[in-house]
Amino acid sequence: MDPNFTLTFLSCGGIFLLAFVAIGAFWFAERLRGTNAPRIGKSG
């Protein structure tokens, strides 16, 4: 296997996983804020 291919493949996989980690962090932060957090947009 070409070393450049391996490095590229691992880099893409790492970025993919980091995206899911970031989504999970935002989701967890929203859960911690609870229902009394200010809302953006229409209220009701």
mmCIF file as gemmi writes it, N, C-alpha and C atoms, coordinates in Angstrom:
data_model
loop_
_atom_site.group_PDB
_atom_site.id
_atom_site.type_symbol
_atom_site.label_atom_id
_atom_site.label_alt_id
_atom_site.label_comp_id
_atom_site.label_asym_id
_atom_site.label_entity_id
_atom_site.label_seq_id
_atom_site.pdbx_PDB_ins_code
_atom_site.Cartn_x
_atom_site.Cartn_y
_atom_site.Cartn_z
_atom_site.occupancy
_atom_site.B_iso_or_equiv
_atom_site.pdbx_formal_charge
_atom_site.auth_seq_id
_atom_site.auth_asym_id
_atom_site.pdbx_PDB_model_num
ATOM 1 N N . MET Axp A 1 ? 0.844 -1.183 0 1 0 ? 1 A 1
ATOM 2 C CA . MET Axp A 1 ? 0 0 0 1 0 ? 1 A 1
ATOM 3 C C . MET Axp A 1 ? 0.887 1.244 0 1 0 ? 1 A 1
ATOM 4 N N . ASP Axp A 2 ? 0.459 2.238 -0.727 1 0 ? 2 A 1
ATOM 5 C CA . ASP Axp A 2 ? 1.205 3.487 -0.837 1 0 ? 2 A 1
ATOM 6 C C . ASP Axp A 2 ? 1.116 4.255 0.484 1 0 ? 2 A 1
ATOM 7 N N . PRO Axp A 3 ? 2.257 4.717 1.03 1 0 ? 3 A 1
ATOM 8 C CA . PRO Axp A 3 ? 2.219 5.464 2.297 1 0 ? 3 A 1
ATOM 9 C C . PRO Axp A 3 ? 1.379 6.744 2.214 1 0 ? 3 A 1
ATOM 10 N N . ASN Axp A 4 ? 1.373 7.399 1.047 1 0 ? 4 A 1
ATOM 11 C CA . ASN Axp A 4 ? 0.563 8.609 0.918 1 0 ? 4 A 1
ATOM 12 C C . ASN Axp A 4 ? -0.928 8.28 0.997 1 0 ? 4 A 1
ATOM 13 N N . PHE Axp A 5 ? -1.32 7.157 0.403 1 0 ? 5 A 1
ATOM 14 C CA . PHE Axp A 5 ? -2.71 6.732 0.482 1 0 ? 5 A 1
ATOM 15 C C . PHE Axp A 5 ? -3.103 6.454 1.924 1 0 ? 5 A 1
ATOM 16 N N . THR Axp A 6 ? -2.248 5.773 2.654 1 0 ? 6 A 1
ATOM 17 C CA . THR Axp A 6 ? -2.536 5.436 4.041 1 0 ? 6 A 1
ATOM 18 C C . THR Axp A 6 ? -2.677 6.694 4.887 1 0 ? 6 A 1
ATOM 19 N N . LEU Axp A 7 ? -1.779 7.64 4.717 1 0 ? 7 A 1
ATOM 20 C CA . LEU Axp A 7 ? -1.852 8.885 5.472 1 0 ? 7 A 1
ATOM 21 C C . LEU Axp A 7 ? -3.115 9.659 5.132 1 0 ? 7 A 1
ATOM 22 N N . THR Axp A 8 ? -3.459 9.721 3.865 1 0 ? 8 A 1
ATOM 23 C CA . THR Axp A 8 ? -4.675 10.421 3.445 1 0 ? 8 A 1
ATOM 24 C C . THR Axp A 8 ? -5.912 9.736 4.006 1 0 ? 8 A 1
ATOM 25 N N . PHE Axp A 9 ? -5.946 8.417 3.931 1 0 ? 9 A 1
ATOM 26 C CA . PHE Axp A 9 ? -7.09 7.657 4.433 1 0 ? 9 A 1
ATOM 27 C C . PHE Axp A 9 ? -7.272 7.872 5.932 1 0 ? 9 A 1
ATOM 28 N N . LEU Axp A 10 ? -6.19 7.827 6.689 1 0 ? 10 A 1
ATOM 29 C CA . LEU Axp A 10 ? -6.273 8.038 8.134 1 0 ? 10 A 1
ATOM 30 C C . LEU Axp A 10 ? -6.666 9.47 8.471 1 0 ? 10 A 1
ATOM 31 N N . SER Axp A 11 ? -6.176 10.417 7.712 1 0 ? 11 A 1
ATOM 32 C CA . SER Axp A 11 ? -6.535 11.814 7.949 1 0 ? 11 A 1
ATOM 33 C C . SER Axp A 11 ? -8.025 12.045 7.708 1 0 ? 11 A 1
ATOM 34 N N . CYS Axp A 12 ? -8.548 11.499 6.623 1 0 ? 12 A 1
ATOM 35 C CA . CYS Axp A 12 ? -9.976 11.642 6.34 1 0 ? 12 A 1
ATOM 36 C C . CYS Axp A 12 ? -10.819 10.966 7.424 1 0 ? 12 A 1
ATOM 37 N N . GLY Axp A 13 ? -10.395 9.805 7.846 1 0 ? 13 A 1
ATOM 38 C CA . GLY Axp A 13 ? -11.111 9.119 8.921 1 0 ? 13 A 1
ATOM 39 C C . GLY Axp A 13 ? -11.079 9.906 10.223 1 0 ? 13 A 1
ATOM 40 N N . GLY Axp A 14 ? -9.945 10.515 10.525 1 0 ? 14 A 1
ATOM 41 C CA . GLY Axp A 14 ? -9.84 11.319 11.736 1 0 ? 14 A 1
ATOM 42 C C . GLY Axp A 14 ? -10.728 12.548 11.692 1 0 ? 14 A 1
ATOM 43 N N . ILE Axp A 15 ? -10.769 13.216 10.55 1 0 ? 15 A 1
ATOM 44 C CA . ILE Axp A 15 ? -11.641 14.387 10.407 1 0 ? 15 A 1
ATOM 45 C C . ILE Axp A 15 ? -13.104 13.965 10.529 1 0 ? 15 A 1
ATOM 46 N N . PHE Axp A 16 ? -13.468 12.838 9.937 1 0 ? 16 A 1
ATOM 47 C CA . PHE Axp A 16 ? -14.824 12.317 10.023 1 0 ? 16 A 1
ATOM 48 C C . PHE Axp A 16 ? -15.209 12.064 11.478 1 0 ? 16 A 1
ATOM 49 N N . LEU Axp A 17 ? -14.321 11.433 12.231 1 0 ? 17 A 1
ATOM 50 C CA . LEU Axp A 17 ? -14.611 11.162 13.634 1 0 ? 17 A 1
ATOM 51 C C . LEU Axp A 17 ? -14.684 12.443 14.454 1 0 ? 17 A 1
ATOM 52 N N . LEU Axp A 18 ? -13.813 13.403 14.161 1 0 ? 18 A 1
ATOM 53 C CA . LEU Axp A 18 ? -13.854 14.672 14.886 1 0 ? 18 A 1
ATOM 54 C C . LEU Axp A 18 ? -15.163 15.42 14.645 1 0 ? 18 A 1
ATOM 55 N N . ALA Axp A 19 ? -15.713 15.292 13.449 1 0 ? 19 A 1
ATOM 56 C CA . ALA Axp A 19 ? -17.002 15.924 13.167 1 0 ? 19 A 1
ATOM 57 C C . ALA Axp A 19 ? -18.082 15.327 14.076 1 0 ? 19 A 1
ATOM 58 N N . PHE Axp A 20 ? -18.093 14.02 14.245 1 0 ? 20 A 1
ATOM 59 C CA . PHE Axp A 20 ? -19.082 13.407 15.121 1 0 ? 20 A 1
ATOM 60 C C . PHE Axp A 20 ? -18.839 13.774 16.579 1 0 ? 20 A 1
ATOM 61 N N . VAL Axp A 21 ? -17.594 13.9 16.986 1 0 ? 21 A 1
ATOM 62 C CA . VAL Axp A 21 ? -17.298 14.338 18.348 1 0 ? 21 A 1
ATOM 63 C C . VAL Axp A 21 ? -17.824 15.754 18.579 1 0 ? 21 A 1
ATOM 64 N N . ALA Axp A 22 ? -17.643 16.642 17.595 1 0 ? 22 A 1
ATOM 65 C CA . ALA Axp A 22 ? -18.135 18.01 17.723 1 0 ? 22 A 1
ATOM 66 C C . ALA Axp A 22 ? -19.663 18.033 17.806 1 0 ? 22 A 1
ATOM 67 N N . ILE Axp A 23 ? -20.334 17.235 16.978 1 0 ? 23 A 1
ATOM 68 C CA . ILE Axp A 23 ? -21.796 17.158 17.035 1 0 ? 23 A 1
ATOM 69 C C . ILE Axp A 23 ? -22.244 16.664 18.41 1 0 ? 23 A 1
ATOM 70 N N . GLY Axp A 24 ? -21.579 15.662 18.915 1 0 ? 24 A 1
ATOM 71 C CA . GLY Axp A 24 ? -21.911 15.143 20.243 1 0 ? 24 A 1
ATOM 72 C C . GLY Axp A 24 ? -21.679 16.165 21.341 1 0 ? 24 A 1
ATOM 73 N N . ALA Axp A 25 ? -20.631 16.953 21.219 1 0 ? 25 A 1
ATOM 74 C CA . ALA Axp A 25 ? -20.359 17.987 22.226 1 0 ? 25 A 1
ATOM 75 C C . ALA Axp A 25 ? -21.446 19.055 22.22 1 0 ? 25 A 1
ATOM 76 N N . PHE Axp A 26 ? -21.879 19.486 21.034 1 0 ? 26 A 1
ATOM 77 C CA . PHE Axp A 26 ? -22.956 20.47 20.961 1 0 ? 26 A 1
ATOM 78 C C . PHE Axp A 26 ? -24.256 19.899 21.508 1 0 ? 26 A 1
ATOM 79 N N . TRP Axp A 27 ? -24.538 18.642 21.182 1 0 ? 27 A 1
ATOM 80 C CA . TRP Axp A 27 ? -25.751 18 21.682 1 0 ? 27 A 1
ATOM 81 C C . TRP Axp A 27 ? -25.726 17.931 23.207 1 0 ? 27 A 1
ATOM 82 N N . PHE Axp A 28 ? -24.58 17.552 23.77 1 0 ? 28 A 1
ATOM 83 C CA . PHE Axp A 28 ? -24.446 17.436 25.215 1 0 ? 28 A 1
ATOM 84 C C . PHE Axp A 28 ? -24.586 18.801 25.887 1 0 ? 28 A 1
ATOM 85 N N . ALA Axp A 29 ? -24.008 19.837 25.275 1 0 ? 29 A 1
ATOM 86 C CA . ALA Axp A 29 ? -24.138 21.188 25.831 1 0 ? 29 A 1
ATOM 87 C C . ALA Axp A 29 ? -25.587 21.642 25.83 1 0 ? 29 A 1
ATOM 88 N N . GLU Axp A 30 ? -26.329 21.319 24.776 1 0 ? 30 A 1
ATOM 89 C CA . GLU Axp A 30 ? -27.748 21.675 24.729 1 0 ? 30 A 1
ATOM 90 C C . GLU Axp A 30 ? -28.533 20.918 25.793 1 0 ? 30 A 1
ATOM 91 N N . ARG Axp A 31 ? -28.176 19.681 26.027 1 0 ? 31 A 1
ATOM 92 C CA . ARG Axp A 31 ? -28.848 18.918 27.077 1 0 ? 31 A 1
ATOM 93 C C . ARG Axp A 31 ? -28.585 19.531 28.443 1 0 ? 31 A 1
ATOM 94 N N . LEU Axp A 32 ? -27.368 20.01 28.668 1 0 ? 32 A 1
ATOM 95 C CA . LEU Axp A 32 ? -27.026 20.611 29.962 1 0 ? 32 A 1
ATOM 96 C C . LEU Axp A 32 ? -27.758 21.931 30.179 1 0 ? 32 A 1
ATOM 97 N N . ARG Axp A 33 ? -28.01 22.662 29.101 1 0 ? 33 A 1
ATOM 98 C CA . ARG Axp A 33 ? -28.692 23.955 29.229 1 0 ? 33 A 1
ATOM 99 C C . ARG Axp A 33 ? -30.127 23.793 29.686 1 0 ? 33 A 1
ATOM 100 N N . GLY Axp A 34 ? -30.763 22.722 29.309 1 0 ? 34 A 1
ATOM 101 C CA . GLY Axp A 34 ? -32.114 22.448 29.76 1 0 ? 34 A 1
ATOM 102 C C . GLY Axp A 34 ? -33.165 23.211 28.982 1 0 ? 34 A 1
ATOM 103 N N . THR Axp A 35 ? -34.378 23.211 29.527 1 0 ? 35 A 1
ATOM 104 C CA . THR Axp A 35 ? -35.508 23.817 28.836 1 0 ? 35 A 1
ATOM 105 C C . THR Axp A 35 ? -35.638 25.311 29.097 1 0 ? 35 A 1
ATOM 106 N N . ASN Axp A 36 ? -34.919 25.847 30.075 1 0 ? 36 A 1
ATOM 107 C CA . ASN Axp A 36 ? -35.042 27.272 30.384 1 0 ? 36 A 1
ATOM 108 C C . ASN Axp A 36 ? -34.04 28.124 29.597 1 0 ? 36 A 1
ATOM 109 N N . ALA Axp A 37 ? -33.371 27.536 28.637 1 0 ? 37 A 1
ATOM 110 C CA . ALA Axp A 37 ? -32.418 28.277 27.818 1 0 ? 37 A 1
ATOM 111 C C . ALA Axp A 37 ? -33.175 29.195 26.863 1 0 ? 37 A 1
ATOM 112 N N . PRO Axp A 38 ? -32.604 30.35 26.539 1 0 ? 38 A 1
ATOM 113 C CA . PRO Axp A 38 ? -33.285 31.248 25.597 1 0 ? 38 A 1
ATOM 114 C C . PRO Axp A 38 ? -33.404 30.605 24.212 1 0 ? 38 A 1
ATOM 115 N N . ARG Axp A 39 ? -34.517 30.865 23.563 1 0 ? 39 A 1
ATOM 116 C CA . ARG Axp A 39 ? -34.784 30.305 22.226 1 0 ? 39 A 1
ATOM 117 C C . ARG Axp A 39 ? -34.603 31.371 21.175 1 0 ? 39 A 1
ATOM 118 N N . ILE Axp A 40 ? -34.166 30.958 20.012 1 0 ? 40 A 1
ATOM 119 C CA . ILE Axp A 40 ? -34.02 31.861 18.881 1 0 ? 40 A 1
ATOM 120 C C . ILE Axp A 40 ? -35.177 31.597 17.931 1 0 ? 40 A 1
ATOM 121 N N . GLY Axp A 41 ? -35.83 32.648 17.49 1 0 ? 41 A 1
ATOM 122 C CA . GLY Axp A 41 ? -36.927 32.484 16.525 1 0 ? 41 A 1
ATOM 123 C C . GLY Axp A 41 ? -38.272 32.672 17.185 1 0 ? 41 A 1
ATOM 124 N N . LYS Axp A 42 ? -39.286 32.038 16.602 1 0 ? 42 A 1
ATOM 125 C CA . LYS Axp A 42 ? -40.645 32.18 17.115 1 0 ? 42 A 1
ATOM 126 C C . LYS Axp A 42 ? -40.77 31.539 18.486 1 0 ? 42 A 1
ATOM 127 N N . SER Axp A 43 ? -41.484 32.213 19.361 1 0 ? 43 A 1
ATOM 128 C CA . SER Axp A 43 ? -41.754 31.631 20.669 1 0 ? 43 A 1
ATOM 129 C C . SER Axp A 43 ? -43.219 31.231 20.714 1 0 ? 43 A 1
ATOM 130 N N . GLY Axp A 44 ? -43.448 30.013 21.124 1 0 ? 44 A 1
ATOM 131 C CA . GLY Axp A 44 ? -44.828 29.602 21.193 1 0 ? 44 A 1
ATOM 132 C C . GLY Axp A 44 ? -45.035 28.263 20.747 1 0 ? 44 A 1
